[in-house]
Amino acid sequence: MKLTRFVIMSGYRTPYYNALIGNETSRSRHLYGDAMDIYIDENHDGNMDDVNHDGRVNAEDARFLLHVAEAIDKSQQWGWLKGGAGVYHANRAHGPYLHVDARGYVARWGV
C-alpha cells in the first residue's frame, strides 16, 4: 500500500488549549510547535485506515506508522529530525493515532 494521505489531528497547541484537553504538562512538544498527532486516511472517512491490513483499525495501525517514523529517524537524510513517538489507542473522541515530534532525541511511549 502506497500511503499518500495523512491527517494532522493536532499540531501546535496554545497553553490554554493544551490544559483544556487535559494535558497538564508544560513540556508538551505541541506547545513548541514541533509535534503532531497523525493518522492515515486514504479513504477520507475521518478515521485511521487499516494500514497494516489485519482487518481491524486499532493501535496496531498506529504502531505500523511508528515503524515508518523509526525508519526516518535512522535515515541519513532525515535523521536530524530524531524525536519522540507515541502510539495512542482509540477512545470515544477519536480513533488510534501516532504522536511524532522533533525533540532532538529518541523517546517512545505506548508501544
SETI-590959 format. One record per atom (N, C-alpha, C, CB): residue in one letter; x negated, y, z negated. Coordinates in steps of 0.001 Angstrom, whole numbers, padded with zeros to 6 digits, always signed. Atoms other than C-alpha are relative to their C-alpha. Glycine has a CB too. Layout:
N
aXYZ...
REM end
This chain:
111
m-000847-001185+000000m+000000+000000+000000m-000884+001238+000000m+000959+000004-001221k+000702-001275-000044k-001373+003363+001002k+000831+001017-000771k-000248+000468+001475l-000711-000965+000831l-000414+005888-001643l-000216+001395+000559l-000470-000079-001474t+000108-001324-000610t+000347+009271-000127t+000688+001093-000813t+000583-000032+001386r-000759-001011+000746r+002538+010994-002715r-000057-000306-001494r+001475+000054+000486f-000157+000110+001449f+002188+011537-006418f+000646+001276-000492f-001369-000251-000714v-000720-001113+000599v+004228+013801-008619v-000743+000424-001262v+001480-000387-000318i+000555-000540+001243i+002732+016064-011259i+001184+000312-000908i-000895+001288+000259m-001105-000154+000937m+005157+015716-014121m-000263+001154-000963m+000226-001301-000779s+000376-001071+000923s+003243+018118-016358s-001444+000388+000289s+000178-000441-001497g+001355-000512-000195g+000183+020291-015784g-000340+000929-001154g-000135+000738+001366y+000276-000982+001057y-000720+023448-017681y+001246+000173-000871y-000438+001371+000611r-001087-000276+000947r+001396+023982-020798r-000392+001177-000886r+000323-001257-000866t+000237-001057+000978t+001723+027080-022933t-000009-000641-001389t+001091+001134+000101p-000039+000532+001364p+001097+026537-026656p+001435-000164-000523p-000785+000917-000934y-001393+000082+000432y+004791+027227-027266y+000666-001254+000549y+000773+001245+000443y-000640+001170-000610y+005991+024595-024801y-000634-001288-000508y-000097+000067+001532n+000687+001187+000492n+003369+022094-025957n+000552-000402-001369n-001521+000250-000082a-000573+000282+001320a+004693+022388-029527a+001464-000403+000110a-000137+001222-000914l-001421+000286-000181l+008310+022339-028327l+000242-001457+000376l+000585+000912+001066i-000182+001398-000407i+007847+018893-026758i-000615-000982-001000i-000612-000223+001376g+000475+000872+001069g+006298+017553-029945g-001487-000264-000023g+000686-001272+000087n+001448+000172+000010n+002594+017775-029121n-000574+000992-000996n-000617+000202+001428e+000426-000864+001108e+001222+019137-032385e-001463+000431+000076e+000232-000705-001299t+001431-000293-000036t-002443+019242-031408t-000297+001294+000760t-000755-001162+000640s+000472-001180-000736s-004247+022388-030337s-001129-000401+000951s-000485+001110-000983r+001077+000486-000868r-006758+020204-028466r+000520-000639+001287r-000852-001002-000752s-000565+000578-001216s-004384+019065-025723s-000669+000623+001226s+001539+000212+000049r+000633-000508-001218r-006143+019380-022367r+001006+000743+000873r-000634-001150+000792h-001021-000752-000742h-002831+020642-020948h-000092+001487-000328h+001417-000532-000327l+000113-001402+000409l-003458+023866-022903l-001139+000718+000722l-000209+000089-001507y+001158-000569-000688y-006684+024385-020956y+000135-000055+001524y-001258-000730-000424g-000255+000042-001436g-005224+023689-017526g-000800-001042+000759g-000276+001322+000579d+000765+001024-000725d-007402+020662-016740d+000579-001395-000217d-001466+000025-000437a-000663+001289+000193a-004848+017914-017370a+001293-000039+000805a+000286-000255-001501m-001300+000182-000631m-001868+016480-015574m+000512-001394-000310m-000084+000227+001527d-000693+001266+000156d+000654+013710-016098d+000617-000301+001353d+001086+000048-001155i-000388+000298-001379i+001335+011929-012820i+000670-001367+000117i-001219+000058+000913y-000541+001303-000384y+003310+009118-011251y+000140-000019+001521y+001381-000283-000705i-000152+000186-001444i+003650+007711-007743i+001481-000062+000332i-000732-001288+000485d-001409-000023-000410d+006946+008433-005991d+000091+000074+001520d+000749+001199-000649e-000031+000052-001468e+006724+007377-002352e+001421+000089+000546e-000659-001284+000495n-001375+000036-000515n+010493+006908-002034n+000843+001201-000441n+000676-001276-000450h-000643-001267+000372h+011370+010334-003530h+001238-000177-000883h+000387+000753+001247d-001156+000183+000877d+013763+008972-006172d-000207+000610-001381d+000309-001470-000140g+000264-000644+001274g+012141+010877-009054g-000550-000919-001069g+001232+000618-000493n+000519+000969+000954n+010713+007765-010705n-001271-000648+000533n+001054-001069-000309m+001187+000769-000380m+007456+005806-010714m+000424-001145+000910m-000750-000540-001260d-000236+001144-000881d+007326+003258-007908d-000706-001239-000545d-000484+000308+001436d+000633+001269+000358d+006359-000386-008283d-001317-000111+000773d+000948-001222+000311v+001252-000088-000764v+002779+000326-007181v-000854-001257-000088v-000805+001174-000481n+000777+001238+000094n+001354-002973-008396n+000753-001195+000581n-000364-000279-001453h-000805+001010-000714h+004115-004943-006595h+000298-001241-000827h-000708-000414+001260d-000376+001152+000821d+005097-007148-009533d+001509-000112-000180d-000670+000088-001357g-001455+000058+000064g+008822-006461-009059g+000613+000811-001131g+000426-001409-000135r-000488-000814+001119r+009093-004148-012096r-000687+001357+000034r-000251-000709-001365v+000623-001310+000205v+008455-000475-012787v-000202+000146-001499v+000882+001186+000594n+000321-000068+001421n+006664-000252-016113n-001415+000544-000180n+000140-001395-000663a+001325-000545+000298a+003412+000757-017800a-001101-000678+000816a-000298-000146-001484e+001006+000661-000848e+001548-001779-015640e-000250+000805+001275e+000453-001435+000362d+000191-000861-001172d+002112+000588-012720d-000875+001198-000356d+001361+000479+000552a+000879-001080+000462a+000520+003410-014738a-001424-000525-000179a+000526+000604-001330r+001341+000597+000132r-002383+001049-015525r-000662-000170+001371r+000085-001368-000719f+000520+000076-001362f-002773+000496-011783f-000612+001350+000388f+001125-000403+001000l+000534-001339-000276l-003213+004270-011439l-001254+000271-000812l+001052+001068-000299l+001191-000152+000828l-005717+004157-014292l-001222-000585+000711l+000203-000679-001369h+001126+000612-000725h-007898+001825-012209h-000472+000909+001137h+000406-001385+000562v+000366-000968-001045v-007807+004391-009396v-000797+001142-000620v+001269+000551+000722a+000710-001085+000693a-008848+007141-011844a-001397-000446-000423a+000800+000469-001232e+001312+000496+000423e-011674+004970-013151e-000951-000140+001184e+000146-001346-000713a+000842+000066-001201a-012949+004408-009615a-000499+001394+000378a+000781-000627+001182i+000407-001385-000256i-013015+008184-009167i-001089+000406-000986i+001214+000964-000104d+001017-000306+001024d-014938+008538-012470d-001367-000568+000388d+000431-000565-001372k+001245+000686-000336k-017562+006125-011114k-000565+000413+001358k+000223-001487-000018s+000446-000352-001347s-017810+007649-007643s-001091+001065-000035s+001180+000489+000838q+001080-000978-000098q-020839+009640-006602q+000550+001391+000324q-001016-000431+001068q-000552-001276-000432q-018726+012356-005002q+000828+000695-001081q+000845-000208+001223w-000949-000600+000933w-016131+012891-007748w-000297-000303-001464w+001377-000466+000324g+000327+000381+001370g-017854+011522-010876g-000129+001161-000966g-001258-000762-000006w+000117-001177+000866w-018383+015038-012217w+001346+000363-000640w-000538+001196+000801l-001327-000255+000565l-014616+015094-012890l+000339-000937-001155l+001051-000130+001080k-000217+000957+001089k-015034+012442-015590k+000922+000576-001059k-001330-000404-000632g-000882-000522+001029g-012354+012677-018180g+000842-001037-000679g+000874+001014+000572g-000909+000850+000738g-009530+011268-020175g+001069-000576+000903g+000634+000766-001132a-001121+000625-000692a-006820+008935-019007a+000788-000803-001018a-000484-000904+001180g-000861+000710+000931g-003882+007613-020953g+001229-000535+000687g+000399+000899-001141v-001178+000658-000562v-001138+005189-019993v+001179+000233-000945v-000253-001534+000219y-001203-000245+000790y+002360+006103-021165y+001151-000849+000525y+000376+001496+000028h-001163+000823-000324h+005428+003868-021253h+001205+000885+000302h+000321-000969-001157a-001259-000696-000251a+008881+004869-020072a+000728+000227-001319a+000890-000800+000985n-000901-000237+001121n+011298+006397-022540n+001299+000570+000555n-000640+000967-001057r-001288-000505-000489r+014750+007983-022349r-000143+001232+000889r+000899+000329-001169a+000180-001252-000746a+013338+011203-020852a-000698-000188+001349a-000791+000975-000835h+000785+000169-001229h+011028+009807-018146h-000487-001435+000129h-001198+000970+000019g+000577+001319-000252g+009515+006721-016577g-001459-000046-000400g+000147-000375+001467p+001419+000108+000338p+005968+005451-017042p-000822+000996+000813p-000508-001434+000243y+000873-000936-000713y+003125+007768-016075y-001422-000130-000519y+000502+001457-000156l+001398-000036+000402l-000609+008338-016302l-000399+001441-000271l-000910-000631+001084h+000617-001291+000302h-002238+011303-018026h-001443-000072+000480h+000082+000347-001542v+001411-000116-000388v-005544+012362-016448v-000464+001416-000316v-000209-000335+001524d+000547-001324+000245d-007834+015220-017395d-001487+000002+000324d+000242+000434-001461a+001417-000175-000349a-011293+016584-016674a-000755+000562-001192a-000161+000934+001230r+000617-000482+001244r-012627+016915-020225r-001512-000092-000001r+000535-000773-001163g+001454+000067-000097g-016180+016063-019152g-000613-001267-000560g-000588+001156-000690y+000463+001302+000507y-016482+012687-020878y+001176-000975+000080y-000551+000114-001487v-001027+001031-000141v-014599+009403-020621v+000696-000239-001334v-000614-001312+000526a-000844+000356+001146a-011744+008840-023074a+001199-000773+000544a+000460+001284-000813r-001136+000820-000434r-008991+006218-022810r+000920-000261-001178r-000480-001336+000618w-000969+000377+001016w-005797+005515-024733w+001206-000622+000681w+000416+001222-000859g-001220+000642-000513g-002652+003456-024314g-000263-001084+001031g+000897+001032+000602v+000338+000980-001040v-004473+000928-022152v+000023-001426-000507v-001358+000300+000572
REM end
